Amino acid sequence: MKKPRGYGIIEPAIYEELNWDMDFIVSCLEVIRNEMPELFSELPKSVQYELIPLGNPFGEPYPVIGLYSDIPKDYKKIPEFLDLDERVENWLNKIGIETIKKKAKTIKTVSWETLKNRKSE
């Protein structure tokens, strides 16, 4: 049995602004996820950015972006949560949530229900 992956987590402050519309949040996170390799260009190419459901001890899981690498020395190069969060927030503030929302309406991605029920590798 494979052990579950550990992830660096990015959970941008978009959930309330998007009224917890989980399918639209997943679409917006997909837009953000696609920008991550450029935003974190200093990270090794082995780092993957995936949409994942994050378990929540106080309620339902919710979608986030998980950073992962199969190569342990590369995984260690993923910044801590607060550093990831700060860089993504600064970037989001610069381009604006409206830009993300506009792009999110034009892309196809999985539904929240599909993502939530997907088993981790």
Helices and strands as residue ranges (DSSP letters): E 8-10, H 22-39, E 48-56, E 59-68, H 72-75, H 81-95, H 97-104, H 112-117
